Amino acid sequence: MIGVSLGLIGSGGSILAIPILVYFFGLTPEHATTHSLFIVGITAAVAVTRHHRLGNLKIKAALYFAIPSIISLVLSRKYLLPALPEIIADHGIRITKHMLMMVLFSVLMLAASVSMIRKSGNLRSGQASAGRLMVLGLFIGVVAGFLGAGGGFLIVPVLIFYGGMTMRYAVATSLLIITINSLSGFIADLLNQVAFDKRLLVTVASTAMAGMFGGLYLSTRIDGKKLQPLFGYFVFAMGLFILARELFFPS
């Protein structure tokens, strides 16, 4: 499922990986972020090679976006994430680090999905300024670092509505940015000696790569204008699931 999502819509890997790792494999959100960065990053990297051969990559735009994004991502994982206490608040309502991360994750997903659904008929063309892409990259980097997401569920809408790309180019360029962001974040975690489960990484990443080829095949047969609202509804459903899970059935 993670691989199919990345291959088909250039996103959704972390949207699936984080809940799967937390709810089905029992990892904490903080440890799930490290595993998600590797799984999503290595799978996206394979997809990028395919899109490069098809000529779908906007490499210059990706670099404008990715370079500041890497900086903010690495800094947020090194300083912001470890600085948060395990218990954020305990005044009648107990808010844990786990709950905060997952709720923020779901709220961002819902916001991105509404944007995609409402503007599904408004695919724009043209070029965004380098400065705008860099500012947006800084913001996405913080989100990706804090939540352990490649950020594709935010990157794709940004590239369409602010980067002036069609869905096809946004998907491919998003995968390149996700690769750079995710693997940079994972390497930063390695340097910070964050623990991870090697067997889990290999197992999930290898099956995700297999699914990704299926997603790439489907992407060549589905019109981008139909794919955009489909992506929006998918992200919306996952956001609602995570939000309901954390608010009504907290761990």
C-alpha positions, -999 to 999 in steps of 0.1 A, spaced: 0 0 0 28 24 8 46 17 -25 14 18 -46 6 52 -31 41 66 -38 41 53 -74 6 65 -82 4 99 -66 39 108 -56 28 109 -20 9 91 7 39 69 17 43 85 51 5 89 54 3 52 55 37 43 70 33 64 102 -1 49 112 10 14 102 42 16 122 24 31 152 -8 12 153 2 -22 138 38 -26 148 36 -8 182 63 18 176 61 51 193 55 80 169 91 93 175 106 59 165 81 54 137 94 87 122 129 73 118 116 41 102 92 60 79 120 83 67 140 53 54 111 33 40 95 62 22 129 77 11 143 45 -4 111 36 -22 107 71 -36 143 70 -49 135 39 -70 104 57 -85 125 88 -93 147 68 -117 116 58 -136 103 94 -138 137 107 -149 136 84 -179 102 96 -187 113 133 -185 88 142 -158 113 157 -133 116 195 -127 151 192 -112 158 229 -107 125 235 -89 131 204 -68 165 217 -57 152 252 -48 126 234 -26 148 206 -12 179 225 -1 163 248 25 139 219 33 169 196 43 183 223 66 151 228 85 144 191 85 177 181 101 176 210 126 141 201 137 150 164 142 181 173 161 167 201 184 129 204 182 118 168 185 141 158 214 132 190 233 95 180 236 87 164 269 68 131 270 39 148 288 30 181 272 0 189 295 -19 171 322 -46 195 334 -78 176 331 -69 164 296 -36 145 293 -17 155 261 13 134 254 41 138 229 26 108 211 -9 124 208 5 158 198 25 144 169 -3 123 156 -30 150 159 -8 175 142 -1 150 115 -38 144 109 -47 182 110 -21 189 83 -35 160 62 -70 173 64 -59 209 54 -40 196 24 -68 173 13 -94 200 14 -72 222 -8 -67 194 -33 -105 186 -35 -117 222 -37 -92 231 -64 -94 198 -83 -104 216 -115 -77 243 -113 -44 227 -125 -21 256 -133 9 259 -155 39 282 -154 69 286 -130 70 297 -94 97 320 -82 128 305 -66 122 325 -34 87 312 -30 98 276 -34 126 281 -9 103 296 18 78 267 12 107 243 14 117 256 48 82 251 62 78 216 47 112 206 61 101 215 97 69 194 92 88 165 77 114 166 105 89 168 133 64 143 119 88 119 101 70 124 69 85 128 35 60 157 32 45 145 -2 9 151 10 19 188 14 45 190 -14 22 178 -42 -5 205 -35 23 232 -31 39 223 -64 5 224 -82 -10 255 -66 22 275 -59 47 259 -82 26 260 -113 30 223 -122 5 199 -136 -2 167 -116 22 146 -137 52 169 -130 42 175 -94 41 138 -87 75 132 -102 92 162 -86 76 155 -53 92 120 -53 126 136 -59 121 160 -30 108 132 -8 139 111 -16 162 140 -6 143 150 25 136 115 38 170 100 34 187 132 48 165 129 78 173 92 82 210 99 80 207 127 106 190 102 129 219 77 123 244 104 132 223 111 163 224 74 172 186 69 171 177 32 175 158 14 148 147 -21 138 168 -33 108 146 -63 101 115 -41 101 131 -16 78 142 -42 52 109 -61 53 86 -31 48 109 -12 24 113 -42 1 76 -48 -1 70 -11 -6 93 -11 -36 73 -40 -51 41 -20 -46 56 11 -61 61 -5 -95 23 -13 -95 16 24 -87 39 36 -115 20 13 -139 -14 27 -128 -1 63 -130 4 60 -168 -32 50 -173 -51 75 -150 -56 111 -160 -40 137 -137 -72 157 -134 -90 126 -120 -61 117 -99 -59 150 -80 -93 148 -62 -88 111 -57 -56 119 -38 -75 145 -19 -102 122 -7 -76 95 2 -56 120 24 -89 133 40 -99 97 49 -65 89 65 -65 122 84 -99 115 99 -89 80 109 -58 92 128 -76 121 144 -105 99 156 -80 72 168 -61 97 189 -90 117 203 -114 88 211 -91 58 215 -58 72 229 -30 47 237 
